[in-house]
């Protein structure tokens, strides 16, 4: 995702590969697709709007973790060191959404990881996440 857009009269460059996400996302908390699925499922009011239905269909299709307990475990793992201090919320959400198997793959898909985390640390984290995914029921 790369581009420019005006923001309060100033043109900002946005580039997800360098974590320039724009002012709107500076302090935003990033959710995993699986977390959004849990929130939509927990909605108490019936919502039949087209946007709601399309959102629900999307998160259902791309949901990586189907067990809410596993989703909590993945989030907890991302809040542990060294992952928490090395990566941004956007990067950790992308790791959860993509479920990469190899550190090299994760760094290719999330370029901002390249100089932030060594392959061994990243691979250990990916292995923990994949183990959680494998054993969910």
Backbone as CSV, one residue per row, in Angstrom:
resi,resn,N_x,N_y,N_z,CA_x,CA_y,CA_z,C_x,C_y,C_z
1,UNK,0.857,-1.151,0.000,0.000,0.000,0.000,0.908,1.219,0.000
2,UNK,0.862,1.975,-1.032,1.682,3.165,-1.118,0.874,4.244,-1.803
3,UNK,1.057,5.471,-1.371,0.327,6.553,-1.994,0.452,7.814,-1.189
4,UNK,-0.176,8.838,-1.707,-0.205,10.095,-0.978,-1.648,10.490,-0.794
5,UNK,-1.898,11.224,0.265,-3.235,11.745,0.473,-3.118,13.002,1.313
6,UNK,-4.010,13.931,1.066,-3.961,15.157,1.855,-4.506,14.922,3.256
7,UNK,-3.904,15.553,4.222,-4.373,15.471,5.603,-4.190,16.850,6.218
8,UNK,-5.308,17.518,6.419,-5.292,18.861,6.992,-4.367,19.799,6.207
9,UNK,-4.477,19.735,4.894,-3.727,20.647,4.042,-2.301,20.209,3.757
10,UNK,-1.834,19.122,4.386,-0.478,18.640,4.169,-0.576,17.296,3.458
11,UNK,0.262,17.102,2.470,0.262,15.822,1.768,1.230,14.884,2.476
12,UNK,0.728,13.724,2.866,1.524,12.716,3.550,1.843,11.586,2.588
13,UNK,3.026,11.052,2.688,3.354,9.828,1.975,2.984,8.661,2.871
14,UNK,2.256,7.699,2.326,1.885,6.512,3.066,2.520,5.311,2.398
15,UNK,3.114,4.434,3.197,3.775,3.256,2.672,3.840,2.217,3.781
16,UNK,3.029,1.191,3.691,2.975,0.179,4.739,4.295,-0.566,4.876
17,UNK,5.072,-0.677,3.809,6.339,-1.404,3.891,7.350,-0.705,4.787
18,UNK,7.177,0.590,4.989,8.057,1.344,5.880,7.305,1.821,7.118
19,UNK,6.115,1.322,7.325,5.257,1.646,8.461,4.815,3.101,8.492
20,UNK,4.766,3.744,7.340,4.176,5.073,7.244,2.703,4.870,6.924
21,UNK,1.895,4.754,7.966,0.482,4.429,7.797,-0.417,5.644,7.816
22,UNK,0.145,6.792,8.074,-0.644,8.016,8.113,-1.081,8.354,9.518
23,UNK,-1.453,9.606,9.696,-1.821,10.117,11.022,-3.014,9.384,11.623
24,UNK,-3.953,8.953,10.788,-5.147,8.271,11.301,-4.806,6.982,12.048
25,UNK,-3.668,6.384,11.731,-3.304,5.096,12.318,-2.130,5.185,13.286
26,UNK,-1.689,6.392,13.585,-0.517,6.583,14.443,-0.663,5.908,15.804
27,UNK,-1.800,6.075,16.460,-2.002,5.496,17.788,-3.084,4.416,17.794
28,UNK,-3.379,3.865,16.632,-4.449,2.874,16.525,-3.998,1.517,17.064
29,UNK,-4.929,0.803,17.649,-4.695,-0.567,18.114,-5.122,-1.498,16.985
30,UNK,-4.214,-2.308,16.502,-4.518,-3.191,15.372,-5.071,-4.522,15.867
31,UNK,-6.176,-4.933,15.268,-6.790,-6.211,15.593,-6.437,-7.245,14.538
32,UNK,-6.391,-8.502,14.953,-6.261,-9.613,14.013,-7.627,-9.819,13.364
33,UNK,-7.626,-10.411,12.207,-8.894,-10.756,11.558,-9.711,-11.655,12.489
34,UNK,-9.041,-12.568,13.183,-9.734,-13.470,14.104,-10.396,-12.719,15.253
35,UNK,-9.772,-11.647,15.722,-10.373,-10.837,16.778,-11.600,-10.086,16.264
36,UNK,-11.533,-9.596,15.045,-12.690,-8.915,14.451,-13.839,-9.911,14.305
37,UNK,-13.536,-11.125,13.918,-14.563,-12.172,13.786,-15.257,-12.402,15.130
38,UNK,-14.490,-12.473,16.200,-15.062,-12.668,17.538,-15.983,-11.502,17.887
39,UNK,-15.544,-10.285,17.607,-16.363,-9.108,17.905,-17.661,-9.095,17.103
40,UNK,-17.580,-9.437,15.827,-18.792,-9.451,14.996,-19.747,-10.552,15.450
41,UNK,-19.192,-11.716,15.814,-20.031,-12.817,16.293,-20.717,-12.474,17.610
42,UNK,-20.054,-11.670,18.430,-20.585,-11.324,19.747,-21.597,-10.178,19.699
43,UNK,-21.761,-9.576,18.540,-22.693,-8.461,18.411,-24.080,-8.910,18.850
44,UNK,-24.658,-8.178,19.801,-25.946,-8.556,20.381,-27.143,-8.162,19.519
45,UNK,-26.968,-7.190,18.683,-28.109,-6.745,17.873,-28.010,-7.348,16.472
46,UNK,-29.119,-7.759,15.939,-29.092,-8.298,14.582,-28.721,-7.188,13.592
47,UNK,-27.749,-7.449,12.787,-27.290,-6.443,11.838,-27.283,-7.071,10.451
48,UNK,-28.162,-6.617,9.620,-28.270,-7.192,8.288,-27.804,-6.212,7.214
49,UNK,-27.096,-5.155,7.622,-26.623,-4.208,6.617,-25.650,-4.900,5.676
50,UNK,-25.543,-4.380,4.493,-24.662,-4.961,3.486,-23.203,-4.916,3.936
51,UNK,-22.786,-3.818,4.547,-21.400,-3.678,5.011,-21.104,-4.707,6.099
52,UNK,-22.033,-4.862,7.040,-21.848,-5.854,8.106,-21.717,-7.252,7.515
53,UNK,-22.603,-7.612,6.608,-22.579,-8.951,6.008,-21.289,-9.190,5.221
54,UNK,-20.857,-8.192,4.463,-19.610,-8.333,3.708,-18.410,-8.457,4.652
55,UNK,-18.434,-7.691,5.722,-17.355,-7.768,6.713,-17.324,-9.143,7.359
56,UNK,-18.490,-9.631,7.742,-18.574,-10.952,8.363,-18.111,-12.039,7.396
57,UNK,-18.518,-11.960,6.152,-18.069,-12.937,5.153,-16.549,-12.916,4.996
58,UNK,-15.975,-11.718,4.973,-14.535,-11.572,4.805,-13.784,-12.191,5.982
59,UNK,-14.171,-11.815,7.200,-13.441,-12.330,8.357,-13.667,-13.829,8.541
60,UNK,-14.812,-14.324,8.121,-15.062,-15.764,8.177,-14.143,-16.495,7.206
61,UNK,-13.969,-15.947,6.024,-13.124,-16.577,5.012,-11.646,-16.546,5.387
62,UNK,-11.176,-15.443,5.966,-9.740,-15.280,6.215,-9.344,-15.457,7.678
63,UNK,-10.256,-15.890,8.502,-10.013,-16.147,9.914,-9.017,-17.297,10.052
64,UNK,-7.902,-17.069,10.725,-6.878,-18.110,10.906,-7.053,-18.908,12.189
65,UNK,-7.656,-18.282,13.185,-7.802,-18.921,14.487,-9.284,-18.951,14.839
66,UNK,-9.843,-20.145,14.906,-11.282,-20.276,15.087,-11.693,-20.412,16.551
67,UNK,-10.760,-20.700,17.420,-11.054,-20.877,18.833,-10.703,-19.594,19.584
68,UNK,-11.667,-18.973,20.269,-11.392,-17.723,20.996,-10.255,-17.840,22.018
69,UNK,-10.116,-19.001,22.650,-9.015,-19.187,23.603,-7.661,-19.131,22.887
70,UNK,-7.609,-19.688,21.701,-6.374,-19.652,20.912,-6.076,-18.218,20.486
71,UNK,-7.100,-17.475,20.110,-6.908,-16.065,19.734,-6.293,-15.301,20.909
72,UNK,-6.799,-15.548,22.112,-6.239,-14.890,23.303,-4.790,-15.305,23.534
73,UNK,-4.477,-16.564,23.307,-3.104,-17.047,23.474,-2.157,-16.411,22.455
74,UNK,-2.621,-16.282,21.220,-1.796,-15.634,20.190,-1.545,-14.178,20.577
75,UNK,-2.587,-13.480,21.003,-2.432,-12.081,21.424,-1.466,-11.996,22.612
76,UNK,-1.600,-12.905,23.567,-0.707,-12.900,24.725,0.741,-13.113,24.294
77,UNK,0.956,-14.007,23.337,2.310,-14.245,22.838,2.910,-13.026,22.176
78,UNK,2.070,-12.241,21.548,2.552,-11.030,20.885,2.828,-9.909,21.878
79,UNK,2.309,-10.045,23.082,2.566,-9.052,24.120,3.755,-9.425,24.999
80,UNK,4.396,-10.566,24.690,5.567,-11.003,25.443,6.836,-10.484,24.782
81,UNK,7.892,-10.457,25.569,9.201,-10.068,25.036,9.825,-11.267,24.338
82,UNK,10.603,-11.078,23.318,11.047,-9.807,22.757,10.115,-9.246,21.676
83,UNK,9.095,-10.008,21.298,8.213,-9.578,20.207,7.599,-8.215,20.491
84,UNK,7.084,-8.022,21.695,6.385,-6.787,22.036,7.268,-5.547,21.866
85,UNK,8.516,-5.642,22.261,9.387,-4.460,22.177,9.998,-4.276,20.795
86,UNK,10.026,-5.321,19.989,10.656,-5.228,18.671,9.695,-4.818,17.559
87,UNK,8.436,-5.229,17.674,7.492,-5.054,16.570,6.356,-4.111,16.936
88,UNK,5.786,-3.494,15.923,4.627,-2.616,16.116,3.346,-3.461,16.130
89,UNK,2.260,-2.847,16.558,0.966,-3.519,16.535,0.556,-3.925,15.128
90,UNK,0.868,-3.079,14.159,0.560,-3.400,12.766,1.313,-4.654,12.326
91,UNK,2.587,-4.738,12.672,3.389,-5.900,12.268,2.903,-7.181,12.941
92,UNK,2.572,-7.102,14.225,2.098,-8.305,14.907,0.737,-8.750,14.368
93,UNK,-0.118,-7.792,14.043,-1.412,-8.149,13.450,-1.211,-8.825,12.098
94,UNK,-0.274,-8.319,11.326,-0.002,-8.934,10.026,0.540,-10.347,10.197
95,UNK,1.406,-10.555,11.180,1.916,-11.906,11.436,0.779,-12.858,11.794
96,UNK,-0.141,-12.406,12.624,-1.280,-13.253,13.000,-2.201,-13.510,11.817
97,UNK,-2.414,-12.504,10.991,-3.312,-12.653,9.848,-2.728,-13.542,8.759
98,UNK,-1.425,-13.469,8.567,-0.795,-14.219,7.482,-0.422,-15.640,7.878
99,UNK,-0.102,-15.867,9.144,0.312,-17.191,9.630,1.435,-17.791,8.791
100,UNK,2.478,-17.041,8.610,3.631,-17.515,7.835,4.287,-18.691,8.557
101,UNK,4.868,-19.582,7.768,5.546,-20.737,8.347,7.034,-20.508,8.524
102,UNK,7.607,-19.631,7.724,9.049,-19.398,7.756,9.348,-17.917,7.958
103,UNK,10.414,-17.634,8.690,10.822,-16.244,8.930,11.096,-15.524,7.612
104,UNK,11.700,-16.208,6.668,11.992,-15.606,5.359,10.713,-15.172,4.652
105,UNK,9.686,-15.999,4.721,8.390,-15.670,4.126,7.772,-14.451,4.809
106,UNK,7.825,-14.422,6.146,7.258,-13.305,6.894,7.957,-12.002,6.523
107,UNK,9.271,-12.041,6.392,10.022,-10.827,6.054,9.778,-10.394,4.611
108,UNK,9.492,-11.336,3.741,9.172,-10.988,2.357,7.801,-10.332,2.264
109,UNK,6.843,-10.815,3.062,5.488,-10.276,3.031,5.317,-9.023,3.888
110,UNK,6.163,-8.890,4.907,6.118,-7.720,5.797,7.519,-7.110,5.792
111,UNK,7.836,-6.306,4.779,9.209,-5.797,4.598,9.775,-5.041,5.793
112,UNK,8.936,-4.428,6.597,9.437,-3.664,7.738,10.095,-4.557,8.801
113,UNK,9.900,-5.873,8.733,10.513,-6.788,9.693,11.997,-7.017,9.419
114,UNK,12.422,-6.769,8.207,13.754,-7.158,7.753,14.891,-6.770,8.689
115,UNK,14.916,-5.557,9.163,16.027,-5.099,10.000,15.646,-4.944,11.468
116,UNK,14.493,-5.484,11.864,14.010,-5.291,13.234,14.161,-6.528,14.112
117,UNK,14.144,-7.690,13.486,14.110,-8.930,14.266,14.932,-9.986,13.542
118,UNK,15.725,-10.738,14.301,16.542,-11.770,13.666,15.675,-12.971,13.305
119,UNK,16.145,-13.744,12.355,15.368,-14.873,11.835,15.048,-15.909,12.916
120,UNK,15.991,-16.178,13.810,15.763,-17.189,14.837,14.643,-16.778,15.800
121,UNK,14.665,-15.529,16.261,13.619,-15.041,17.162,12.264,-15.058,16.473
122,UNK,12.236,-14.593,15.230,10.989,-14.579,14.468,10.487,-15.999,14.231
123,UNK,11.389,-16.914,13.866,10.994,-18.295,13.599,10.433,-18.955,14.858
124,UNK,11.033,-18.702,16.004,10.513,-19.253,17.267,9.093,-18.764,17.517
125,UNK,8.863,-17.479,17.283,7.524,-16.934,17.466,6.542,-17.559,16.469
126,UNK,6.943,-17.655,15.208,6.070,-18.255,14.193,5.739,-19.695,14.562
127,UNK,6.719,-20.446,15.053,6.481,-21.839,15.442,5.465,-21.929,16.575
128,UNK,5.565,-21.042,17.565,4.601,-21.027,18.666,3.192,-20.741,18.155
129,UNK,3.098,-19.774,17.253,1.797,-19.400,16.689,1.217,-20.546,15.868
130,UNK,2.050,-21.185,15.066,1.581,-22.308,14.247,1.164,-23.494,15.114
131,UNK,1.878,-23.715,16.211,1.487,-24.792,17.135,0.109,-24.517,17.725
132,UNK,-0.147,-23.271,18.101,-1.467,-22.910,18.626,-2.546,-23.141,17.565
133,UNK,-2.255,-22.759,16.347,-3.223,-22.921,15.256,-3.509,-24.402,14.997
134,UNK,-2.455,-25.201,15.060,-2.572,-26.635,14.774,-3.451,-27.360,15.786
135,UNK,-3.389,-26.943,17.037,-4.082,-27.670,18.080,-5.419,-27.069,18.497
136,UNK,-5.917,-26.082,17.750,-7.223,-25.524,18.090,-8.329,-26.496,17.665
137,UNK,-9.405,-26.474,18.425,-10.532,-27.368,18.067,-11.810,-26.590,18.100
